[in-house]
Amino acid sequence: ALENKNFKRIMLADTSKRALLCSMKNVKAFGVKRRCTAVLSKFFSNIPNTRFDIICSNPPYISEKEYPLIEKQVKDYEPKLALVSKDKGLLHIKKIAQGATGFLKQGGLLFFEVGQNQSEKVKEILLDIGYCDLLTYNDLNQIKNSLISSEFVKDLKYISKDEAVSIMKTEFGEDFIDELGYNPLINSFDINLLSEYV
């Protein structure tokens, strides 16, 4: 979203001041400070009364039971607060999905990163809240077709996590993989919106 000029207004939200400061460094690096707002907020508690075309969330989704089993490099890089959620790793997803209903425009899209083997349970949660046209992340062709058919999407490009690393290396001139020891980026879509929606 930061490097995509079609997103005219972007709001970054987190419960962690440290995470927001890190985000704002990226905002500065991409030269997009004028169209970005950072909000310290627990779920939607401090989010202004507005409606969004897209809400994307990478919430904590690891259960307390799973936490001791995850890779040491992940634990060393991410604080436990950013990884673990109650209710078998689903509490944050539930709360964000519930809160998002009051902040999405009609026809708006909600994206989550979820853990392995959570997709069916998350689908149940979303259906119970009232969401429809649900797609799982691994079904990339369906996601692409759904996005293309959305009334506000002009075009999109799929970017693998490996391609994202190459882009970041070019943008920042540094290989952060060497420092971290792993690739924290995820597969994504670069979306261009129609002008009337931005």
C-alpha positions in Angstrom: 0.0 0.0 0.0 2.8 2.4 0.8 4.4 2.3 -2.6 1.1 2.1 -4.5 0.1 5.6 -5.5 -3.5 4.5 -6.1 -4.1 4.4 -2.3 -4.7 8.0 -1.6 -5.3 7.7 2.1 -3.7 5.0 4.3 -4.3 4.5 8.1 -1.8 2.4 10.0 -3.0 1.2 13.4 -1.3 -0.9 16.2 -1.4 -1.3 19.9 2.4 -1.0 20.0 4.1 2.4 19.9 7.3 0.6 18.8 5.5 -1.0 15.8 4.0 2.3 14.8 7.4 4.0 14.9 8.8 1.2 12.7 5.9 1.7 10.3 6.5 5.4 10.1 10.1 4.8 9.2 8.8 2.9 6.2 6.4 5.7 5.5 9.3 8.2 5.4 11.4 5.9 3.3 8.6 5.7 0.7 8.0 9.4 0.8 4.3 9.0 1.5 3.9 10.8 4.9 1.3 13.2 3.5 -1.2 10.4 2.8 -0.5 8.2 5.9 -1.9 8.5 9.4 -0.7 6.4 12.3 -3.1 5.6 15.2 -2.3 3.9 18.4 -5.4 1.8 19.0 -6.5 -1.4 20.6 -8.7 -2.9 17.9 -10.9 0.0 16.7 -11.0 2.0 20.0 -9.1 5.0 18.7 -10.0 4.8 15.0 -11.8 7.9 13.7 -15.4 7.5 12.6 -14.8 6.8 8.9 -15.4 4.0 6.4 -12.7 2.1 4.5 -12.6 0.4 1.1 -10.1 -2.2 2.5 -9.0 -3.3 5.9 -6.0 -5.5 6.1 -4.9 -7.2 9.3 -2.0 -9.4 10.4 -3.2 -10.1 13.9 -1.8 -12.4 16.6 -3.1 -15.9 15.8 -0.9 -18.3 17.6 -2.4 -20.1 20.7 -0.6 -20.3 24.0 -0.3 -24.1 23.4 1.5 -23.5 20.1 3.8 -20.7 21.2 6.5 -22.9 22.8 6.7 -24.8 19.4 7.4 -21.8 17.1 10.8 -21.1 15.7 13.3 -19.3 18.0 14.1 -16.8 15.3 10.4 -15.7 15.2 10.3 -15.4 19.0 13.5 -13.4 18.9 12.2 -11.0 16.2 8.5 -10.6 17.4 7.3 -9.9 20.9 4.9 -12.4 22.3 2.1 -9.8 22.3 2.3 -9.7 18.5 2.1 -13.4 18.1 -0.3 -15.0 20.7 -4.0 -14.7 20.9 -6.5 -16.3 23.4 -9.3 -18.5 22.4 -7.1 -21.0 20.6 -5.5 -18.1 18.6 -8.8 -16.7 17.4 -9.7 -13.9 19.8 -8.0 -11.1 17.8 -9.5 -12.3 14.6 -13.0 -12.4 16.1 -12.7 -8.9 17.6 -11.3 -7.3 14.4 -13.9 -9.0 12.2 -16.7 -7.8 14.6 -15.3 -4.2 14.8 -14.6 -4.0 11.0 -18.4 -4.2 10.3 -18.7 -0.6 11.6 -15.8 0.7 9.5 -16.0 -0.9 6.1 -17.8 0.7 3.2 -20.5 -1.3 1.5 -18.7 -3.8 -0.7 -15.5 -3.2 1.2 -12.9 -6.0 1.7 -11.5 -7.4 4.9 -8.2 -9.3 4.7 -6.6 -11.5 7.4 -3.4 -13.5 7.7 -4.4 -16.6 9.6 -2.5 -19.6 10.9 -2.2 -23.0 9.4 -5.3 -25.1 9.8 -7.3 -22.0 11.0 -9.0 -21.1 7.7 -12.2 -23.2 8.2 -12.7 -21.9 11.7 -12.1 -18.3 10.6 -14.7 -18.8 7.8 -17.2 -19.9 10.4 -16.5 -16.9 12.5 -16.9 -14.5 9.6 -20.1 -16.2 8.4 -21.6 -16.0 11.8 -20.8 -12.2 11.9 -22.4 -11.7 8.5 -19.5 -11.7 6.0 -20.0 -13.3 2.6 -18.0 -14.3 -0.5 -15.2 -15.7 1.6 -11.9 -16.9 0.1 -9.0 -18.6 1.6 -5.5 -17.2 1.1 -4.1 -20.3 -0.6 -6.7 -20.0 -3.4 -4.9 -17.3 -5.2 -6.8 -17.5 -8.5 -10.1 -17.1 -6.8 -8.8 -14.2 -4.8 -7.5 -12.5 -8.0 -10.8 -13.1 -9.9 -12.8 -11.8 -6.9 -10.7 -8.6 -6.6 -10.8 -8.0 -10.4 -14.6 -8.3 -10.4 -14.8 -5.7 -7.5 -16.3 -2.4 -8.6 -13.3 -0.4 -7.3 -10.3 -2.4 -8.6 -8.6 -1.4 -11.8 -6.0 -4.1 -12.0 -3.7 -6.1 -9.7 -0.4 -8.0 -9.7 0.5 -11.0 -7.5 3.8 -10.6 -5.7 5.4 -13.6 -4.0 7.3 -13.2 -0.8 10.6 -13.8 -2.6 9.7 -11.1 -5.2 8.9 -8.8 -2.3 12.4 -9.3 -0.8 13.9 -8.3 -4.2 11.7 -5.2 -4.3 12.7 -4.2 -0.7 16.4 -4.7 -1.5 16.1 -2.4 -4.4 14.1 0.2 -2.5 16.3 0.3 0.6 19.6 -1.0 -0.7 20.0 -3.4 2.1 19.5 -7.2 2.5 17.5 -7.5 5.7 17.3 -11.3 5.3 21.0 -11.5 6.3 20.2 -9.7 9.6 17.0 -11.5 10.4 17.9 -14.9 9.2 14.5 -15.5 7.6 12.0 -13.8 5.3 9.1 -12.2 7.4 7.3 -10.9 4.2 4.2 -12.6 2.9 2.8 -13.2 -0.6 0.5 -10.3 -1.6 -1.4 -8.5 -4.3 -0.4 -5.1 -5.6 -3.8 -3.5 -6.2 -4.6 -0.4 -8.4 -7.9 1.2 -7.6 -10.1 3.1 -10.1 -9.7 6.9 -9.8 -13.3 7.5 -8.6 -12.6 5.4 -5.5 -9.5 7.2 -4.4 
